[in-house]
């Protein structure tokens, strides 16, 4: 039993080796494609988590800023009232001085 009897047998052996090599290459390429997709999914998941954390921080900052702006508005109104009272007192004292003269 000879392995190669004519050129047709040699052609079949070459074709079978090529098909096996192509199959190995395709399996290797699919494996690496799967690993790349896995890494990209991990990266996307991490980015979503980071974006959610950033969003939470921004919400907290907005809440604190709105509380501070409310405090600032109250302080502004208080200062305005104080100036009004001082103005009234100064007007009263200036009227009293004019009456005394």
Secondary structure, DSSP 8 states (H G I E B T S, - for coil): --S--SHHHHHHHHHHHHHHHHHHHHHHHHHHHHHHHHHHHHHHHHHHHHHHHHHHHHHHHHHHHHHHHHHHHHHHHHHHHHHHHHHHHHHHHHHHHHHH-
